[in-house]
Amino acid sequence: MATLKRKSRRAPARAAATAAGGHGLEGVRARIDAVDEQIHTLINERARLAQQVGISKARDGHTVDFYRPEREAQVLRAARARNAGPLRDAEVLRLFREIMSACLAQQEPLKVAFLGPEGTFTQTAVLSHFGHSVRALPLAAIDEVFHEVEAANADFGVVPIENSTEGTVNHTLDRFLTSPLKICGEVELRVRHHLMGNMSRLGKIERVCSHPQALAQCREWLEEHLPGIEQVPVSSNAEGARRARDEKGSAAIAGETAAEIYGLKVLAAEIEDSTDNTTRFLVLGRKLFAPSGEDRTTLLVSVGHTDAPGALYRLLEPLARHRVSLTRIESRPSRRRKWDYVFFMDLEGHADEPHVARALAALRKRASLFRVLGSYPRAVQ
């Protein structure tokens, strides 16, 4: 009897708690609806202000260049700085990128050329940097991306420049020897490679198709789990995914987007050998932009005779003297004569900052070739 009485007392208590909880939940949902309404109102207000910016530029007779990479970088850094959670910084940055992308597209969607086809990591870099309200134009080669931006058929272009494990994409560097384009921004993308195909298990795989860099970045995993399986280099990871869709026995290494586009099953996720495998992409444009506060400058320089004693020291000494940090240097054949080389340098800071400007002025006097390829915001992430 005692047990029954205890149960009878608890039942009303549980019912009351359930009722209170249900009422509380409805109250929270009502507050969410109210917050959603406020967010919607504020986003529309932001869009109207963005329209006014565009109208003001047009009336002033300025070039109607509504996209300002330095301004967007400042907005994103401010959003990251004031983020107190519970959303992660990456989620907050993604939300603000999409809001800015949608507001900008009111004037006219940006046309952004990229190394395609659809489903490549370069497309992911485009959407990560510009948001989903742009017109992304997939092209077959890095040369074509440069050509489309040079001809003003695209507003900007995105091309890979280096990978943290496999090094530099030399073809991108070499195009700067003859192109007038400027670097307007950079994107750092954490690369996660997945093995995908139409088969049900790894034992059904006869060949793996992917870009040579992706195959190299997954070398150890392939040797351990698919020893002896043919590795087929193709023009892009997306092309590998297409072959995996169309060819019996073919699997591919690509990103998650490619699996979605080509309707493939992910057979093994995140098979890259390095856990911090990251690719850096450059945003190409036709002009230089003002400082954002946290910038990088890329130079193309050379001396008359690179084999002369101290030739490289003569180029680097002004940077050290003016306390400018050199973060990367690459040498490439100049194509002017045999055994003649040029240097690509990445520096911390913007070319308009006083100490950087002084260093560049001194370096220019010592160089037989000197070009500022770009001063642009460092990747915000």
Legacy VTK file of the C-alpha trace (Angstrom):
# vtk DataFile Version 3.0
C-alpha trace
ASCII
DATASET POLYDATA
POINTS 381 float
0.000 0.000 0.000
2.810 2.344 0.915
4.374 1.788 -2.489
1.103 2.541 -4.247
0.660 5.756 -2.247
4.142 6.926 -3.169
3.354 6.323 -6.854
0.087 8.204 -6.623
1.879 11.215 -5.135
4.525 11.202 -7.870
2.099 10.999 -10.781
0.578 14.480 -10.258
4.060 15.915 -9.731
5.245 14.450 -13.042
2.126 15.717 -14.808
2.662 19.206 -13.395
6.322 19.177 -14.441
5.353 18.047 -17.940
2.754 20.797 -18.203
5.206 23.403 -16.968
7.876 22.104 -19.306
5.479 22.214 -22.235
4.434 25.758 -21.387
8.097 26.737 -20.955
8.999 25.231 -24.321
6.230 27.127 -26.049
7.440 30.290 -24.379
10.992 29.702 -25.630
9.685 29.043 -29.141
7.713 32.284 -29.018
10.872 34.155 -28.020
12.759 32.478 -30.886
10.061 33.640 -33.311
10.384 37.180 -31.990
14.179 37.090 -32.324
13.836 35.713 -35.867
11.610 38.644 -36.747
14.159 41.090 -35.366
16.995 39.375 -37.264
14.982 39.528 -40.485
14.231 43.223 -39.986
17.897 44.007 -39.316
19.117 42.018 -42.334
16.715 43.932 -44.568
17.922 47.191 -43.042
21.523 46.162 -43.768
20.547 45.390 -47.355
18.964 48.826 -47.744
22.120 50.480 -46.414
24.202 48.446 -48.858
21.954 49.755 -51.656
22.659 53.316 -50.522
26.397 52.673 -50.671
26.048 51.517 -54.272
23.900 54.509 -55.252
26.369 56.913 -53.594
29.316 55.472 -55.522
27.456 55.730 -58.810
26.415 59.377 -58.188
29.952 60.372 -57.255
31.115 59.123 -60.631
33.397 56.538 -59.081
33.984 53.157 -60.614
31.139 51.009 -59.401
33.242 48.456 -57.562
30.864 47.416 -54.821
33.071 44.589 -53.590
35.761 45.833 -51.216
37.880 42.979 -49.864
39.523 45.114 -47.178
36.117 46.236 -45.882
34.762 42.676 -45.811
37.838 41.485 -43.925
37.320 44.212 -41.315
33.650 43.262 -40.873
34.526 39.583 -40.426
37.317 40.312 -37.942
34.937 42.484 -35.902
32.331 39.693 -35.892
34.927 37.202 -34.709
36.233 39.564 -32.012
32.819 40.192 -30.436
31.668 36.561 -30.639
30.930 35.352 -27.098
29.346 32.035 -28.108
27.730 29.617 -28.032
28.266 29.629 -31.814
31.826 28.856 -32.859
33.855 31.539 -34.634
33.753 29.558 -37.886
29.947 29.473 -37.806
29.689 33.202 -37.103
32.090 34.003 -39.957
30.120 31.798 -42.348
26.840 33.521 -41.436
28.276 37.009 -41.915
29.880 36.040 -45.240
26.509 34.897 -46.541
24.765 38.064 -45.332
27.374 40.246 -47.055
27.187 38.104 -50.189
23.403 38.449 -50.387
23.527 42.214 -49.774
26.206 42.699 -52.414
24.247 40.662 -54.981
21.464 43.275 -54.936
23.591 45.462 -57.210
24.696 42.649 -59.478
26.063 39.220 -58.515
29.827 39.045 -58.741
31.109 36.736 -61.476
33.948 34.631 -60.061
35.957 32.305 -62.320
37.594 29.277 -60.746
39.540 26.163 -61.646
36.736 23.677 -62.275
34.834 21.602 -62.935
32.102 21.803 -60.318
32.891 19.858 -57.177
36.546 20.878 -56.839
38.087 22.305 -53.690
38.602 25.547 -55.618
34.819 25.897 -55.920
34.576 25.355 -52.165
37.163 28.130 -51.725
35.061 30.471 -53.913
31.921 29.899 -51.840
33.860 30.117 -48.585
35.317 33.516 -49.546
32.502 35.133 -51.528
29.388 33.355 -50.223
26.721 31.575 -52.254
25.208 34.676 -53.909
27.943 34.952 -56.560
27.944 33.500 -60.057
30.690 30.883 -59.931
32.152 30.145 -63.379
33.998 26.785 -63.630
36.874 26.737 -66.123
39.088 23.926 -67.330
42.534 25.404 -66.639
44.375 27.973 -64.551
45.266 29.841 -67.770
41.558 30.238 -68.562
40.856 31.733 -65.134
43.554 34.365 -65.719
42.253 35.084 -69.229
38.627 35.555 -68.144
39.563 38.040 -65.409
41.999 39.880 -67.693
39.252 40.244 -70.308
36.756 41.450 -67.652
34.449 38.518 -68.421
34.784 37.685 -64.730
35.116 40.146 -61.843
37.506 37.938 -59.892
39.195 34.566 -60.171
40.247 31.957 -57.630
43.212 29.621 -58.205
45.259 27.341 -55.935
48.748 28.532 -55.027
50.149 26.083 -52.448
49.397 23.102 -50.249
50.808 22.622 -46.766
52.142 19.139 -47.587
52.742 19.140 -51.352
54.082 22.672 -51.817
53.597 25.253 -54.559
51.341 25.139 -57.618
54.046 26.353 -60.001
51.727 26.991 -62.935
49.886 29.658 -60.937
53.165 31.390 -60.091
54.366 31.262 -63.686
51.229 32.988 -64.993
52.141 36.106 -62.985
55.264 36.522 -65.145
53.110 37.745 -68.027
49.744 38.649 -66.473
48.794 42.179 -65.327
46.395 40.810 -62.717
46.696 41.614 -59.018
46.186 39.462 -55.944
43.151 40.784 -54.062
42.767 38.184 -51.349
43.596 34.712 -50.117
41.648 31.710 -48.858
42.997 28.968 -46.601
40.912 25.821 -46.858
41.287 22.772 -44.625
41.267 19.912 -47.155
39.460 16.718 -46.230
39.816 13.951 -48.789
37.208 11.176 -48.999
37.335 7.916 -50.943
34.093 7.554 -52.898
32.472 5.331 -55.482
29.409 3.278 -56.430
30.694 -0.024 -55.049
29.674 -1.442 -51.672
33.147 -2.179 -50.271
36.839 -1.486 -50.808
37.429 -4.954 -52.237
35.450 -4.020 -55.353
37.813 -1.159 -56.246
40.012 -1.717 -59.320
41.451 1.791 -59.663
41.483 5.138 -57.832
41.199 8.322 -59.919
42.127 11.749 -58.615
44.295 14.811 -59.125
48.005 13.991 -58.629
48.195 16.224 -55.544
45.252 14.437 -53.908
46.830 11.048 -54.626
50.086 12.300 -53.096
48.293 13.674 -50.027
46.702 10.245 -49.391
49.728 8.129 -50.306
50.176 6.398 -46.950
46.470 5.576 -46.581
46.321 4.105 -50.091
49.417 1.972 -49.507
47.936 0.596 -46.276
44.321 0.017 -47.317
44.500 -0.421 -51.120
47.956 -1.880 -51.836
48.547 -2.688 -55.476
45.437 -0.856 -56.696
46.055 1.274 -59.799
46.245 5.018 -59.132
45.075 7.091 -62.109
46.052 10.807 -62.194
43.346 13.009 -63.745
42.914 16.751 -64.311
40.870 17.367 -61.154
39.247 15.599 -58.223
35.873 16.327 -59.806
36.976 14.540 -62.994
37.938 11.580 -60.801
34.471 11.648 -59.248
32.874 11.723 -62.705
34.861 8.637 -63.730
33.900 6.903 -60.491
30.260 7.554 -61.361
30.568 6.321 -64.961
33.150 3.524 -64.814
32.688 0.171 -63.109
35.471 -0.518 -60.633
36.628 3.124 -60.449
36.729 5.008 -57.159
37.787 8.606 -56.593
39.431 10.799 -53.992
37.617 14.110 -53.666
35.761 16.406 -51.298
32.284 15.956 -49.885
30.817 18.357 -52.447
31.921 16.080 -55.304
30.199 13.099 -53.675
26.951 15.085 -53.542
27.199 16.385 -57.122
28.062 13.017 -58.682
25.859 10.839 -56.443
28.648 8.727 -54.944
28.904 6.881 -51.647
31.689 7.874 -49.269
33.569 4.619 -48.685
36.186 6.091 -46.333
36.218 9.592 -44.864
39.184 11.904 -44.217
41.901 9.675 -45.643
44.506 12.450 -46.039
47.832 11.578 -44.403
48.230 14.961 -42.686
45.569 16.040 -40.195
46.223 19.727 -40.906
46.290 19.388 -44.698
45.492 22.907 -45.945
45.445 24.490 -49.391
45.923 28.199 -49.940
44.113 29.906 -52.823
44.604 33.353 -54.335
41.815 35.747 -55.356
42.718 37.436 -58.651
41.484 40.886 -59.703
42.424 43.866 -61.808
43.341 46.440 -59.148
44.975 46.925 -55.778
42.950 47.759 -52.662
43.522 49.795 -49.517
44.916 48.303 -46.285
42.601 46.281 -44.044
44.829 46.319 -40.947
46.037 42.704 -41.237
47.522 42.264 -44.687
50.013 40.387 -46.775
52.042 41.636 -49.760
53.322 39.476 -52.605
56.251 40.617 -54.762
57.858 39.463 -57.994
61.523 40.495 -58.012
64.832 39.641 -59.645
68.413 40.824 -59.789
70.482 41.105 -62.939
72.620 38.047 -62.221
71.161 35.618 -59.700
74.424 33.656 -59.631
76.445 36.668 -58.451
77.759 36.426 -54.865
75.312 37.953 -52.402
72.582 38.506 -55.009
69.781 37.143 -52.849
71.149 38.891 -49.756
70.933 42.238 -51.592
67.210 41.655 -52.114
66.484 40.524 -48.573
68.595 43.008 -46.606
66.164 45.973 -46.941
63.368 43.832 -45.507
65.409 42.948 -42.429
66.607 46.545 -42.008
63.041 47.893 -42.015
61.732 45.012 -39.867
59.437 43.518 -42.502
58.787 39.815 -41.980
59.326 37.557 -45.001
56.950 34.569 -44.749
57.615 32.793 -48.055
60.030 32.850 -50.968
59.998 30.789 -54.175
62.315 30.890 -57.183
61.103 30.219 -60.726
62.792 30.372 -64.153
62.422 33.879 -65.565
61.876 32.648 -69.158
64.093 35.512 -70.303
67.255 33.432 -70.695
68.522 30.103 -69.434
69.485 29.750 -65.794
67.954 33.115 -64.979
65.501 33.178 -62.067
62.909 35.413 -60.441
61.721 35.344 -56.836
58.182 35.400 -55.502
58.061 36.772 -51.953
55.259 36.987 -49.389
55.656 39.715 -46.753
53.664 40.642 -43.676
51.961 44.026 -44.020
50.491 46.229 -46.746
52.613 48.044 -49.331
51.116 51.375 -48.160
52.217 50.935 -44.536
55.170 53.278 -43.903
57.761 50.704 -42.800
56.797 48.336 -45.652
56.857 51.197 -48.174
60.374 52.174 -47.071
61.582 48.584 -47.411
60.046 48.230 -50.864
61.550 51.517 -52.049
65.021 50.312 -51.032
64.445 46.885 -52.587
63.221 48.426 -55.854
66.554 50.245 -56.273
68.441 46.945 -56.055
66.176 44.848 -58.275
66.308 44.532 -62.046
62.655 43.437 -61.960
60.223 44.630 -59.301
56.428 44.240 -59.205
53.920 44.353 -56.363
51.564 41.527 -57.309
49.179 42.417 -54.515
48.614 43.762 -51.017
45.560 42.027 -49.643
43.806 40.947 -46.425
45.164 37.848 -44.764
42.725 34.954 -44.705
40.076 35.429 -41.987
39.172 32.178 -40.256
LINES 1 382
381 0 1 2 3 4 5 6 7 8 9 10 11 12 13 14 15 16 17 18 19 20 21 22 23 24 25 26 27 28 29 30 31 32 33 34 35 36 37 38 39 40 41 42 43 44 45 46 47 48 49 50 51 52 53 54 55 56 57 58 59 60 61 62 63 64 65 66 67 68 69 70 71 72 73 74 75 76 77 78 79 80 81 82 83 84 85 86 87 88 89 90 91 92 93 94 95 96 97 98 99 100 101 102 103 104 105 106 107 108 109 110 111 112 113 114 115 116 117 118 119 120 121 122 123 124 125 126 127 128 129 130 131 132 133 134 135 136 137 138 139 140 141 142 143 144 145 146 147 148 149 150 151 152 153 154 155 156 157 158 159 160 161 162 163 164 165 166 167 168 169 170 171 172 173 174 175 176 177 178 179 180 181 182 183 184 185 186 187 188 189 190 191 192 193 194 195 196 197 198 199 200 201 202 203 204 205 206 207 208 209 210 211 212 213 214 215 216 217 218 219 220 221 222 223 224 225 226 227 228 229 230 231 232 233 234 235 236 237 238 239 240 241 242 243 244 245 246 247 248 249 250 251 252 253 254 255 256 257 258 259 260 261 262 263 264 265 266 267 268 269 270 271 272 273 274 275 276 277 278 279 280 281 282 283 284 285 286 287 288 289 290 291 292 293 294 295 296 297 298 299 300 301 302 303 304 305 306 307 308 309 310 311 312 313 314 315 316 317 318 319 320 321 322 323 324 325 326 327 328 329 330 331 332 333 334 335 336 337 338 339 340 341 342 343 344 345 346 347 348 349 350 351 352 353 354 355 356 357 358 359 360 361 362 363 364 365 366 367 368 369 370 371 372 373 374 375 376 377 378 379 380
